[in-house]
């Protein structure tokens, strides 16, 4: 367990050194001693300790309170006041900033230790609640954007279906078979678009639920990758050549097959989508002692350098993909699935020349299942 870092603030250097010795005996790490309110704020901003222990008055009356208010409200570092003053108006002023602890000297070492421990526990709990609320707000905003996207992107294919049906009715008696076939193909394409839209939404929900555990099982990676490649190739109308290369992958690999399928399917289908027809897509699989590495490479349109950092943000689409259908959820799904499998992803791309996505996944077992987390909206 890492040591807890503290900052002491006291204008009396002798008292500060004595307090530092006491705190170090408790097992804490005193990273700095401040003698003024300005110094306390500056040191806290730079060192970001776990806790500040300060006198109410440093150079001037109540300046410790003013500094503590900034430390807590702007730097989110908890403060414990340590003072020997029995000035009730001053103590009331100190209490108004809601410090995490208050110790009046002379106090026993046990009282001081308990005050610090309680302050740290309270701050930890408060931070956890604040993070949960922040995540809940971000999730709410994401769902709102998801609904807006569904309404916007779903309206176009529905309109196309209705218009095509209307044309079929008009062509029923005098239209040619070719005209009817064009309408049917438009309907088919619109239905496929809606189906993909629903699939992305359902997959996003699946990847980010808080109640579902991973389903870890052994899989034959070579066979699994070939199946996914065949599935993507079939669904894309075999428009691209997909080459598969594997290295040292004879052993079974333990992971969640469903999430790995989402990852691989999205990466390969993206490689095809953004590559020219008949362009080559390559998938490389390498198995190490306790992890695997999969690379998906294409010779497509590539990604503008300024867009790479935002690729995994929900609904984000690179500037050069306007001619390709999509909703900006595919790579978000990939990242969420990887997070839940304790994996990582790297992107290497040059606009106009192609991209390479590299994922690394550790082998999991049923006794070390990571809990699927809330959606992290960047």
C-alpha positions in Angstrom: 0.0 0.0 0.0 1.4 3.4 -1.0 2.1 6.0 1.8 -0.4 8.7 2.4 1.1 12.2 1.6 0.4 15.1 4.0 1.3 18.8 4.0 1.7 20.7 7.3 1.1 24.4 7.6 2.4 26.2 10.7 4.2 29.5 11.1 6.1 28.1 14.1 8.8 25.9 12.4 9.6 24.2 15.7 6.0 23.1 16.2 5.8 22.0 12.5 8.9 19.8 12.8 7.6 18.2 16.0 4.3 17.5 14.2 6.1 16.0 11.2 8.0 13.6 13.5 4.7 12.5 15.1 3.0 12.0 11.7 5.9 10.1 10.4 5.7 7.7 13.4 2.0 7.1 12.4 3.3 6.0 9.0 2.4 9.1 7.0 4.7 10.9 4.5 5.0 14.6 5.1 5.9 16.0 1.6 6.1 19.7 2.6 5.8 22.3 5.4 4.2 25.6 4.7 4.5 28.7 6.9 2.1 31.0 5.1 -1.3 30.8 3.5 0.1 31.6 0.0 2.8 28.9 0.4 0.2 26.4 1.6 -2.0 27.0 -1.5 1.0 26.9 -3.9 2.5 23.7 -2.4 -0.9 22.0 -2.3 -1.5 22.9 -6.0 1.8 21.4 -7.0 2.1 18.4 -4.8 -1.6 17.5 -4.4 -1.3 15.7 -1.1 -3.9 13.4 0.4 -4.5 15.7 3.3 -3.5 19.1 4.7 -3.0 19.7 8.5 -2.9 23.4 9.2 -3.2 25.9 12.0 -6.1 28.3 11.9 -3.8 31.3 12.0 -0.5 31.3 10.1 1.1 34.7 9.5 -2.2 36.6 10.2 -5.3 35.9 12.1 -7.6 33.5 10.2 -5.4 33.3 7.1 -5.2 29.5 7.6 -9.0 29.4 7.3 -8.9 31.3 4.0 -6.2 29.1 2.6 -8.0 26.0 3.7 -11.2 27.1 2.0 -9.3 27.4 -1.3 -7.6 24.1 -0.8 -10.8 22.2 -0.2 -13.1 24.0 -2.7 -10.7 24.4 -5.6 -8.1 21.7 -5.2 -10.4 19.1 -3.6 -7.8 18.3 -0.9 -9.3 17.7 2.6 -8.2 19.8 5.6 -7.8 19.1 9.3 -7.4 22.1 11.5 -5.0 21.9 14.4 -5.0 24.8 16.9 -4.6 25.8 20.5 -6.7 28.9 20.2 -10.0 29.0 22.1 -11.4 31.9 20.2 -15.0 30.8 19.6 -15.8 33.3 16.7 -12.6 32.2 15.0 -13.5 28.5 15.5 -17.0 29.2 14.2 -15.4 30.8 11.1 -13.2 27.7 10.7 -16.2 25.4 11.0 -18.1 27.3 8.3 -15.8 26.0 5.6 -16.6 22.4 6.7 -13.2 21.0 7.4 -12.7 17.3 7.6 -11.4 17.4 11.1 -10.7 19.7 14.0 -8.2 19.1 16.8 -7.7 21.5 19.7 -4.3 21.3 21.4 -3.1 20.0 23.6 -4.3 16.7 22.1 -3.0 13.2 22.5 -1.4 11.4 19.6 -4.3 9.0 19.5 -6.8 11.9 19.1 -4.7 13.3 16.2 -4.3 10.0 14.6 -8.1 9.3 14.8 -8.9 12.8 13.4 -6.7 12.2 10.4 -8.0 8.7 9.8 -11.6 9.8 10.0 -10.9 12.8 7.6 -9.3 10.5 5.0 -12.1 8.0 5.2 -14.7 10.8 4.8 -12.9 12.3 1.9 -12.6 8.9 0.2 -16.3 8.3 0.6 -17.2 11.8 -0.6 -14.9 11.4 -3.7 -16.5 8.1 -4.5 -20.0 9.6 -4.4 -18.9 12.6 -6.5 -17.4 10.3 -9.1 -20.6 8.2 -9.2 -22.7 11.3 -9.7 -20.4 12.5 -12.4 -20.6 9.1 -14.2 -24.4 9.1 -13.8 -24.6 12.5 -15.4 -22.3 11.5 -18.2 -24.3 8.4 -18.8 -27.6 10.4 -18.9 -26.0 12.8 -21.4 -24.8 9.9 -23.5 -28.3 8.2 -23.5 -29.8 11.5 -24.5 -27.4 11.8 -27.4 -28.1 8.2 -28.3 -31.8 8.9 -28.6 -31.2 12.0 -30.7 -28.9 10.0 -33.0 -31.5 7.2 -33.4 -34.2 9.8 -34.3 -31.9 11.5 -36.7 -30.2 8.5 -38.4 -33.3 6.3 -38.3 -35.6 8.8 -40.1 -33.7 8.7 -43.4 -34.0 4.9 -44.0 -37.6 4.9 -42.9 -38.4 7.7 -45.4 -36.6 5.7 -48.1 -38.6 2.6 -47.3 -41.9 4.5 -47.5 -40.9 6.2 -50.7 -39.8 2.9 -52.3 -43.1 1.2 -51.3 -45.0 4.0 -52.8 -43.1 3.7 -56.0 -43.7 -0.1 -56.1 -47.4 0.5 -55.8 -47.2 3.0 -58.7 -45.2 0.5 -60.8 -47.5 -2.4 -60.0 -49.2 -2.2 -63.3 -47.0 -0.2 -65.7 -43.5 -0.3 -64.1 -40.7 -2.5 -65.4 -39.1 -5.3 -63.4 -35.9 -3.3 -63.2 -37.7 -0.4 -61.6 -39.3 -2.6 -59.1 -36.0 -4.3 -58.3 -34.4 -1.0 -57.7 -37.1 -0.1 -55.2 -36.7 -3.5 -53.5 -32.9 -3.0 -53.3 -33.4 0.4 -51.7 -35.8 -1.1 -49.1 -33.3 -3.9 -48.4 -30.4 -1.4 -47.9 -32.5 0.8 -45.6 -33.5 -2.2 -43.5 -29.9 -3.3 -43.3 -29.0 0.3 -42.2 -31.7 0.2 -39.5 -30.6 -3.2 -38.4 -27.0 -2.1 -38.0 -28.1 1.0 -36.1 -30.1 -1.2 -33.6 -27.2 -3.6 -33.4 -24.8 -0.8 -32.5 -27.1 0.5 -29.8 -27.7 -2.9 -28.3 -24.0 -3.7 -28.4 -23.2 -0.4 -26.6 -25.7 -1.3 -23.9 -24.2 -4.8 -23.6 -20.7 -3.5 -23.3 -21.5 -0.9 -20.6 -24.0 -2.6 -18.3 -23.2 -2.5 -14.5 -25.0 -5.8 -13.6 -23.6 -8.3 -16.1 -20.5 -10.4 -15.4 -18.0 -11.5 -18.0 -18.6 -15.0 -19.5 -15.1 -16.4 -19.5 -14.5 -19.6 -21.5 -11.7 -21.2 -23.4 -11.7 -20.5 -27.2 -9.6 -21.6 -30.1 -8.4 -18.2 -31.3 -7.3 -19.3 -34.8 -10.7 -20.9 -35.5 -12.5 -18.0 -33.8 -10.7 -15.3 -35.9 -11.4 -17.2 -39.1 -15.1 -17.5 -38.3 -15.3 -13.7 -37.6 -13.4 -13.0 -40.8 -15.8 -15.2 -42.8 -18.8 -13.5 -41.2 -17.5 -10.0 -42.0 -16.5 -11.0 -45.5 -20.0 -12.5 -46.2 -21.8 -9.5 -44.8 -19.8 -7.1 -46.9 -20.5 -9.0 -50.1 -16.8 -10.3 -50.3 -15.8 -6.8 -51.6 -12.3 -7.1 -50.2 -9.6 -9.7 -49.8 -8.9 -10.5 -46.2 -5.6 -12.2 -45.3 -5.2 -13.9 -41.9 -1.8 -14.7 -40.4 -1.4 -16.5 -37.0 1.8 -17.1 -34.9 2.1 -19.6 -32.1 -1.6 -19.9 -31.2 -2.1 -23.6 -30.6 -3.3 -23.2 -27.0 -6.8 -22.3 -25.9 -7.3 -18.7 -24.7 -9.6 -17.7 -21.8 -11.7 -14.6 -22.4 -15.2 -13.4 -23.1 -16.0 -14.7 -26.6 -19.0 -12.3 -27.0 -17.0 -9.1 -26.3 -14.0 -10.3 -28.3 -16.4 -10.9 -31.3 -17.6 -7.3 -31.0 -14.0 -6.0 -31.0 -12.8 -8.0 -33.9 -16.0 -7.7 -36.0 -16.0 -3.9 -35.7 -12.3 -3.5 -36.5 -12.4 -5.7 -39.6 -15.7 -4.3 -40.9 -14.2 -0.8 -40.4 -11.1 -1.8 -42.4 -13.3 -3.0 -45.2 -15.6 0.0 -45.1 -12.8 2.5 -45.4 -10.8 0.6 -48.0 -11.3 0.7 -51.8 -13.2 -2.3 -53.4 -10.8 -5.3 -53.8 -8.4 -3.6 -51.4 -6.4 -5.9 -49.1 -7.1 -6.2 -45.4 -4.8 -8.1 -43.2 -5.4 -9.6 -39.7 -2.4 -10.8 -37.6 -2.8 -12.9 -34.5 0.2 -13.5 -32.1 -0.1 -15.4 -28.9 2.4 -14.8 -26.0 2.6 -16.5 -22.6 -0.3 -14.7 -21.0 -1.7 -12.4 -23.6 -2.6 -12.1 -27.3 -2.0 -9.4 -29.8 -4.3 -8.8 -32.8 -3.5 -6.3 -35.6 -6.0 -5.3 -38.2 -4.3 -3.4 -41.2 -5.9 -1.8 -44.2 -4.8 0.3 -47.2 -7.8 2.6 -47.0 -8.4 6.3 -46.6 -6.5 6.5 -43.3 -7.2 8.9 -40.4 -6.3 12.6 -40.2 -3.6 13.1 -37.6 -5.7 15.5 -35.6 -8.6 13.1 -35.3 -6.8 10.0 -33.9 -7.0 11.1 -30.2 -10.8 11.4 -30.5 -11.6 8.2 -32.4 -13.0 6.4 -29.4 -15.3 9.2 -28.3 -19.0 8.4 -28.7 -20.5 9.6 -32.0 -17.2 11.0 -33.2 -16.4 10.5 -36.9 -13.1 11.5 -38.6 -13.3 14.5 -41.0 -12.6 12.4 -44.1 -15.4 9.8 -43.8 -18.4 11.9 -44.8 -18.9 9.7 -47.9 -19.2 6.5 -45.7 -22.3 5.6 -43.7 -21.8 5.3 -40.0 -22.8 6.6 -36.6 -19.6 7.0 -34.6 -20.3 4.1 -32.2 -18.2 1.3 -33.6 -14.8 2.2 -32.1 -16.6 3.3 -28.9 -17.9 -0.2 -28.6 -14.4 -1.6 -29.2 -12.9 0.5 -26.5 -15.5 -0.3 -23.9 -15.2 -4.0 -24.6 -11.5 -3.8 -24.3 -11.7 -1.9 -21.0 -13.9 -4.7 -19.6 -11.4 -7.3 -20.7 -8.5 -5.3 -19.2 -7.1 -4.9 -22.8 -5.6 -2.0 -24.7 -5.6 -0.6 -28.2 -3.1 1.4 -30.3 -3.7 3.2 -33.6 -1.2 3.9 -36.3 -2.5 5.7 -39.4 -1.5 7.9 -42.3 -4.2 9.7 -44.2 -4.6 8.4 -47.7 -2.4 5.3 -47.0 -4.3 3.2 -44.5 -4.5 2.3 -40.8 -3.4 -0.3 -38.3 -5.3 -1.0 -35.1 -3.4 -3.2 -32.6 -5.2 -4.7 -29.6 -3.6 -6.5 -26.6 -5.6 -8.8 -24.3 -4.5 -10.6 -21.2 -5.7 -14.1 -20.6 -8.5 -14.2 -18.0 -9.7 -16.8 -15.7 -13.0 -17.3 -13.8 -11.5 -16.3 -10.4 -10.3 -12.9 -11.6 -13.3 -11.5 -13.5 -13.2 -7.7 -13.9 -16.6 -6.1 -13.2 -18.1 -4.5 -16.2 -18.1 -0.7 -15.6 -20.5 2.2 -16.3 -20.1 3.8 -19.7 -17.2 6.3 -19.5 -18.1 9.2 -21.6 -14.9 11.1 -22.5 
